[in-house]
């Protein structure tokens, strides 16, 4: 009779008495040394319990490598690297690889949630955009014939996700009730939306203040604020007129309840990029054969920049689509994440953001960013907005050591988290030096937070400020150019333990800054190209090179 410690084969397992005895003896011998991976796999596959082993004999988990987890790689290359991997890894390769948190997950956990069936929304990867959404759908379509092993992996991931104490930024209290989160946003009030650019600027950047009173929400510097926007009612009215529907007719919302067509289009549905389902529906109903090559091209290559749902409907005038069919093709209106530009130690029960208003004209019609124009134009002081806190990722926050130095690179709205960092360092009287690289178009109009930065400099909180205003001279100068000009000093700071932070555009600025950082390390440190890569990679492992890019 095996002891409890060595009884590895449960009574319900499909073995004879002799087989059970032999297997118990076999696995007892293994457990006396160390449970190896193959033995664990046999037990797991048979639905058996995993044996307990003596403390200190547990096997070290093998570190899985993700070679596709590189934002600089094209999606085609990333998918090639994941070609022979399980579905959740293929889905991960389809993500934008930024771990930006915009989806409420990391690239890996978002992919695993989709593979497990826990996350139905396939359009949350905002940096990846349509490219990622299309690839995710393709991977899922190709995986419909997945074998039992893959299904077991998905079920395991599902169980792990379901049992986790947190999900999508939601925290759980002692009674198990979720606090304010992506799934349960807090209804806050707008306090202020103040333009930061001076008259004459080509930009409209806002300092936004939101009141969190009564929410109990606490945030750390480096966190983001999630905002659920609403669509412009004028745009919604034009769309309803285009499909010839009644605004108050009832349709199904994403939550499954009934809402008026007007309300669900304002509150719940994405009216920016037309979905493949909408284009496919138009193709199936189109009588004009000349439309087919255009629409098919949109399916294959994506729609042109700025082409939205109303454009698709106007292109297909004469095609009959019911309101119910139309709504069913629309993607869910996702929240937008904004880097928090304040320290709660300084601003109390408010949260500050730096938001660039997005608006441009195309084909005689103004196109507007849904969240930015809500905050800049459509929401008055005291107006309500649904928000949640998204915790920072990958160590994007001030160093735990108050004496450590910080180098911050944040052009344009990328300055937002660094205003929070400086407020935090001032409030905690941290002694570490602080260096900011800031850039924008014109110093006369676009020097965001100039007065505040000057105050930080005068008080000694901001030790160095290097600016790059690209439109001030004959030749454009960017933050990465200023870094190269100060290469020796920047290398000295890094050599003495400084942390290096970057916030802003992922596709251009962050890549240029990263390239410049590698060049500075190689030149100033006397490293080869490969050694410079290793040095910078080690900065990342030590959480001393951290990016918040989008």
DASUL-V315560 format. One record per backbone hydrogen bond with DSSP energy under -0.5 kcal/mol. NH is the residue of the N-H (numbers start at 1). CO is the residue of the C=O. Records with the same first field share a line. If there is no record, write none. Layout:
NH=CO, CO
//
This chain:
6=3
7=3
8=6
10=8
13=10
15=13
20=16
21=17
22=18
23=19
24=20
25=21
26=22
27=23
28=24
29=25
30=26
31=27
32=28
33=29, 30
34=30
40=36
41=37
42=38
43=39
44=40
45=41
46=42
47=44
48=43
49=8
57=54
64=62
69=66
70=68
73=70
78=74
79=75
80=76
81=77
82=78
83=80
85=82
89=86
90=86
91=87
92=88
93=89
94=90
95=91, 92
104=101
110=106
111=107
112=108
113=109
114=110
115=111
116=112
117=113, 114
118=113
119=113
120=118
122=120
126=124
129=125
131=128
132=128
133=129
134=130
135=131
136=132
137=133
138=134
139=135
140=136
141=137
142=138
143=139
144=141
145=142
146=143
151=147
152=148
153=149
154=150
155=151
156=152
157=153
158=154
159=155
160=156
161=157
162=158
163=159
164=160, 161
167=170
170=167
173=177
176=173
179=171
181=184
182=168
186=387
188=186, 385
189=211
190=383
191=209
192=209
194=207
196=205
197=205
198=445
201=198
206=355
207=194
208=206, 353
209=192
210=351
211=189
212=210, 349
215=212
223=220
224=390
225=338
226=224, 388
227=336
228=386
229=227
231=266
236=232
237=233
238=234
239=235
240=236
241=237
242=238
243=239
244=240, 241
245=240
249=246
251=259
253=257
256=253
259=251
261=249
262=247
264=260
265=261
266=262
267=263
268=264
269=264
270=331
279=275
280=276
281=277
282=278
283=279
284=280
285=281, 282
286=282
289=287
291=288
292=289
293=289
294=290
295=291
296=292
297=293
298=294
299=295
300=296
301=297
302=298
307=304
308=306
309=271, 272
312=308
313=309
314=310
315=311
316=312
317=314
319=316
321=319
326=322
327=323
328=324
329=325, 326
330=326, 327
333=268
334=332
336=227
338=225
340=223
341=352
346=343
347=343
348=344
351=210
353=208
354=339
355=206
357=204, 355
359=357
360=367
362=365
365=362
367=360
369=358
373=369
374=370
375=371
376=372
377=373
378=373
379=374
380=378
382=190
383=380
385=188
386=228
387=186
388=226
390=224
391=389
396=393
397=395
402=400
404=401
406=433
407=499
408=435
409=501
410=408, 437
412=439
414=411
415=412
416=413
418=415
419=415, 416
420=416
421=417
422=418
423=419
424=420
425=421
426=422
427=423
428=424
429=426
430=425
432=402
435=406
436=464
437=408
438=436, 466
440=468
445=442
446=442
447=443
448=446
450=447
453=449
454=450
455=451
456=452
457=453
458=454
459=455
460=456, 457
461=456
462=456
463=434, 461
464=434
466=436
468=438
470=440, 468
471=441
472=469
481=478
482=478
483=479
484=480
485=481
486=482
487=484
490=486
491=487
492=488
493=489
494=490
495=491
496=492
497=494
498=493
499=405
500=544
501=407, 499
502=546
503=409
504=548
510=505
512=508
513=509
514=510
515=511
516=512
517=513
518=514
519=515
520=516
521=517
522=518
523=519
524=520
525=520, 521
526=522
527=522
532=528
533=529
534=530
535=531
536=532
537=533
538=534
539=535
540=536
541=537
542=538
543=540
544=539
545=539
546=500
548=502
550=504
//
